[in-house]
Amino acid sequence: MSIDLSKFWLGLDMPTLPTYTETAYPRYNIIESGGDYRIEVAVPGWDKKELEIIQDDTELFLKGKKEQKLNSDERFVHQGLSLKSFERRFILNADLQVDKVNLQDGLLTITLSRTPNSKRKILEIN
């Protein structure tokens, strides 16, 4: 039995399939605890001067711009660390507010909580 490998990847370049490009970078977690949330974004090697966080109503924008830092006589033999700029957008519920932003050991942590006038409630099904 022979397999034609030239047809194996046929159709996998469709735009509906997930790709690991700018939309997948940087990686992040969203953690919920008691109705409050925490977004953890992996940005190893990034400095807070290279990051920008903007909250605009119910959108939270995270932008990063990193410059290549090589001397004129240096060149990469292998480049495994990403130096690409990125933008990531999170949609927040209207009753969430950003409490704190912290960058430590390559992990950007954004702490969110519900506003005091939150109208969120769990409804009972009859």
C-alpha positions as CSV (number, residue, x, y, z in Angstrom):
1,M,0.0,0.0,0.0
2,S,1.3,3.4,-0.9
3,I,0.2,6.8,0.3
4,D,0.4,9.9,-1.9
5,L,1.8,12.5,0.5
6,S,1.3,15.3,-2.0
7,K,-2.4,15.2,-1.3
8,F,-2.1,14.9,2.5
9,W,-2.0,18.7,3.1
10,L,-4.6,19.4,0.4
11,G,-7.1,21.9,1.8
12,L,-5.3,22.6,5.1
13,D,-4.5,26.1,4.0
14,M,-8.2,27.1,4.2
15,P,-8.8,30.4,6.0
16,T,-11.4,28.8,8.3
17,L,-8.8,26.5,9.9
18,P,-6.8,27.9,12.9
19,T,-3.3,29.0,12.2
20,Y,-0.4,29.8,14.5
21,T,0.4,33.3,13.4
22,E,-0.1,36.7,15.1
23,T,-3.5,35.6,16.4
24,A,-1.9,32.9,18.5
25,Y,0.9,35.1,20.0
26,P,1.3,35.7,22.8
27,R,-0.2,32.8,24.6
28,Y,-2.6,33.6,27.5
29,N,-4.8,32.1,30.2
30,I,-8.0,33.4,31.6
31,I,-8.7,32.3,35.2
32,E,-12.0,32.8,37.1
33,S,-12.2,32.9,40.8
34,G,-15.4,33.9,42.7
35,G,-16.8,36.0,39.9
36,D,-13.5,37.9,39.3
37,Y,-11.1,37.2,36.5
38,R,-7.4,37.2,35.9
39,I,-5.7,37.3,32.4
40,E,-2.2,35.9,32.3
41,V,-0.2,36.6,29.2
42,A,3.2,35.0,28.5
43,V,5.7,37.7,27.4
44,P,9.1,36.3,28.4
45,G,12.0,38.7,27.7
46,W,9.6,41.7,27.2
47,D,10.1,44.9,29.3
48,K,7.1,47.0,30.4
49,K,8.4,49.9,28.2
50,E,7.8,47.6,25.2
51,L,4.2,46.8,26.2
52,E,1.0,49.0,26.1
53,I,-2.3,48.2,27.6
54,I,-5.4,50.2,26.7
55,Q,-8.9,49.8,28.1
56,D,-11.6,51.4,25.9
57,D,-15.0,50.8,27.3
58,T,-15.5,47.0,26.9
59,E,-12.4,46.3,25.0
60,L,-8.9,45.6,26.4
61,F,-6.1,46.1,23.9
62,L,-2.6,44.6,24.5
63,K,0.2,45.8,22.2
64,G,3.8,44.9,22.2
65,K,6.7,46.2,20.0
66,K,10.1,44.7,20.3
67,E,13.2,46.0,18.6
68,Q,16.0,43.7,17.4
69,K,19.0,44.3,19.6
70,L,22.1,43.2,17.7
71,N,25.3,45.0,17.1
72,S,26.3,45.7,13.5
73,D,28.9,42.9,13.6
74,E,26.4,40.3,15.0
75,R,24.0,38.0,13.2
76,F,21.6,35.3,14.4
77,V,22.8,31.7,13.8
78,H,19.5,30.5,15.2
79,Q,16.6,32.7,16.3
80,G,14.2,30.9,18.6
81,L,12.9,33.9,20.6
82,S,10.2,35.9,19.0
83,L,11.0,39.6,18.3
84,K,7.7,40.2,16.5
85,S,5.3,42.9,17.4
86,F,1.8,41.9,18.4
87,E,-1.7,43.1,19.2
88,R,-4.3,41.2,21.1
89,R,-7.8,42.3,21.9
90,F,-10.1,41.0,24.7
91,I,-13.8,41.8,24.9
92,L,-14.9,42.5,28.5
93,N,-18.4,42.4,30.0
94,A,-19.7,45.9,30.7
95,D,-19.6,45.1,34.4
96,L,-15.9,44.3,34.6
97,Q,-13.2,46.7,35.5
98,V,-9.4,46.4,35.4
99,D,-8.0,46.5,39.0
100,K,-4.3,45.9,38.5
101,V,-1.7,45.1,35.9
102,N,1.6,43.5,36.8
103,L,4.6,42.2,34.9
104,Q,6.8,39.7,36.7
105,D,9.1,37.0,35.4
106,G,7.8,37.2,31.9
107,L,4.1,36.9,33.0
108,L,1.8,39.9,32.5
109,T,-1.1,39.6,34.9
110,I,-4.3,41.7,34.4
111,T,-6.7,41.5,37.4
112,L,-10.3,42.1,36.7
113,S,-13.3,42.4,39.0
114,R,-17.0,43.2,38.8
115,T,-18.1,46.8,39.3
116,P,-20.1,47.5,42.5
117,N,-23.2,48.2,40.4
118,S,-23.0,44.9,38.6
119,K,-26.4,43.7,37.5
120,R,-25.2,40.2,37.0
121,K,-27.2,37.5,38.8
122,I,-27.7,33.8,38.4
123,L,-31.3,33.0,37.4
124,E,-33.1,30.0,38.6
125,I,-34.8,27.8,36.0
126,N,-38.4,26.8,36.9
